[in-house]
Each structure stands twice: as structure tokens, then as C-alpha cells.
Amino acid sequence: MIGLTWIVVAVVTLIATFAIAQISKLIILFCGFALLLQIPIWVSLMGWFVGNEMFVLGAALIVCGGLLFRGWHSV
């Protein structure tokens, strides 16, 4: 279940990154924050283990990438 969620979020984030749209940055940030909000639920269901640190790091990197995202600009 967790793996499927991460795959869907990764695909949506990847599509938003390469799509030429005004809303791409908002979609990327939404995906990152959605993952950050799911982490406490996963920890309560499975307990804390080393893999949870990977979840936190991955979600934090998506959020940081969304904050730094500028979109496609024509030169």
C-alpha cells in the first residue's frame, strides 16, 4: 500500500515537472506535503524503523524541489 502510494505520487510529480503549466509548482508542493502528512499514520501503524527515515527524507526532498521549482521558461 505504501509503495503504491509513493509510485503514484512520484508519477504525478514527474508529470507536473515536465508539463508546461502554471499550476505545476502547486501540484509538486501538494504531493510533497501529502507525503509528509502520511508519515505519522505509517509510523503509528508500523512502528518506527529505519525505512521511515527514508520516507521523511524523500518527502522533504520533494517539498524542497517544489519550493525551488521555477518551471519551464522559453529563452
Beta strands, then each sheet from edge to edge (+ up, - down):
end
